[in-house]
């Protein structure tokens, strides 16, 4: 009896330890950046929206990093460099921390993202040309973005849509930002096959009230 009980305990230990292990375990190399971290997390079905210049951010620590949650993981790796916003299940917006404390140097622009049929477009990444502020459009296509007064253009980027660059003046005029879908191009299809053998037989035709019949 003791022998069987001892075997059961040894068999159960790996499963108990597995249940206690944190969900995020990373071996962060000295040359890794934010892009490397995102690539590993996307392999676990997380999806990220971010401005392209953020990918070069370097973690504040290297080696084995263990964390119980996604926000704690980014806090350990990037600290005050990034703001983490969980949009919904497994969708995350990454933003640089806003270090500007002078409200007079910033403005807030609002608008709506639509498609060519005037339908609202959600989950579009919106960022300024200085790569300092980002946001994502809502289900109704609305967005609000706080930018510095030296920004001239805003970029709109989304999966399945052409990247668009719009001036701040056009957005402030109240016009909706219309995005065009990326054209779907099919590669040429080559059908290779052997035609069946055709047999031709003699046939005579008779006409009845304008309709053809074969006899």
N, C-alpha and C positions, 0 to 999 in steps of 0.2 A: 504493500500500500504506500509506504513512504517512497519507494522507488518511483512509482507512477506519479505521485504528487510532486516529486522533485523534477521529473521530466516535464510535467505540465507547467511548472513555474518557469523553467528555462525556455519552453516554447512560447510562453506569453510575454516575456520581457521585451522582445523586439517590437511587438505590437503596442505595448504600453508606452515605450519610448517614442515610437512613431507618432502616437497620439499627443505626446507632449512637445514634439518638435515644432518650432515656429513655422508659419507658412512661407516666410521669405528668408532664404538663406543664400547669400551671395559671396563669392570670392572675388572681390574687387581688386583688379590689378592697378599698378601704378600708372599705366597708360590709358586706363578706361576713362570714358567721359559719359555724359548723360545719354548720348546715343547708344552706347553699349548697354546701359542699364535698361533703357526702353526696349531694346531688342530682346533682352532676356525676359522681360515682363510680358511682352507681346506674345511670346511663346506660351504664356500661361493664360492667354485669352483676355489680357488687358489691352485697351485701346487708348491712345493718347492724342491730344491736340496741342500744338505748341508752335511757336515761331521758330523758323529754321536756325536762327543764330544761337538758340539755346543749346543745341546739340553739343557744342564744344565746352559746356560747363564741366568742370572737374570736381569729382567728389572730394569731400573734406577728410575722408578717411579711406584706407585701403585694407585689404585682408578680408577675413571672414566677418560678414555683417549679418546678424540675426535680428529679426523684427517680427512682432505679432500682427502688424497691420501695414497697409500700403502707405498711409500718411506718416507713420512712425519711421518707416524705411527711408522715405525721402527726407524726413527731418534729420535723420542720422547722416545721410549721405551728402545733402546739399544745404542743410541748415537754413539760414536766412536768404540764401540765393534764390529760392523758388517758393512760390505759393502753389499749393495743391488744391484743386477744386474737383470733387467727385460729382460729375453730372448725374449719372445713374449707374446701374450695375456695370462695372468694368469699363466705364468711360470716364476719362480724367482729362481735365484741362490744366496745363502747366503754364505758370506765368512767373516772370521775374518779379521779385519783391519791389514795390514802389518805394523808393527812398526819398522821393521829393516831398518836402514838408511845406512848400509854399503854394497854397491853393490858387494864388493869382496867376501862377505859371501854367495852369492846366485848364482845359475846357472839356465839357462832356458833349459828345455828339450822339444822336439817336437816329435810328432809321429802321428800314425793313428790307429783308432780302427776299426776292421773288424770282420765279423763273420766267421764261418767255411767255407763258400762258397766264401770268399774273398770280400764280399760286405761291403761297409762302414756302420758303425753304429753310428747314431746320438744320442744326449741327454744322453750320458753316463757320470755319475759323476766320476771325476778323482781327487784323493787327495793323499797326501803323508802320510807316516807312522807316522809322528809326528802331524798330523791333523792341519797343519798350512797353507797349500795352497790347493785350490780347483779350478777346472774349469769343463767345460762341452764340450764334443765333438760336432763339427759342423755337418751340414748335410752331408758333405763329409767325416766325421769320423776324421778329423784332430783335434789336440789339441796342445796347448802350455801352459806349466806350469812352473812357476818360483818357485824354491825350494831352501832351504839352502843346503850347501854342506855336511851336516851331515845326509842327508836323504839317506836311502838305498833302500827303496821299494816304489812303487806306486800302489795304489788300483784302480780298475776299477769296478764300480757298476752301474747296470742299471736294469730297470724293464724288466723281462723276460729273464735275462741272469745270469749266475753263477758268483758270485763275484770272481775276479781274482787279484792276487798279483804278480807284475812283478818287477824285479830289475831295478834300474836306468841304470845299464850297458847294459841290454838287450834293453831298450828303445833307448839308445844312439847309439846302433849298427845299428839302422835304420829298425829293424824288426817291422812289423805291430803287434799290440796287438790283437790277435784273442780271441773272447769271445764265449763261448758255451751257447746255449739256454737252459733254464731250461726245463727239460723233462716234458711233460704234461702227467699226470697219471690220468686215469679215474677210478673211484670207480667201483667195481663189480656191475653189474646190475642183479637183481633177478626178473625174470618174473613169476608172479603168475597168473595162469588162469586154467580154466577147459577145458580139451580137448573135442571136439565135439564127439558125439556118432557115431561110424563107423558101417555101415551096409555092409555085404558081400553077394553078390548074385552070383549064379552059372553062369558061362559064358563058352562058348565054343570058341575055337580059330581055325581059318582056315588060311592057309598060301597061299599067292599069290606072286610069284616072290620074295621071300625073305622078304616080308613085312608082319607084323602081323596085323590082323584085328580081331575085336571082333564081334561075332554074337550071 
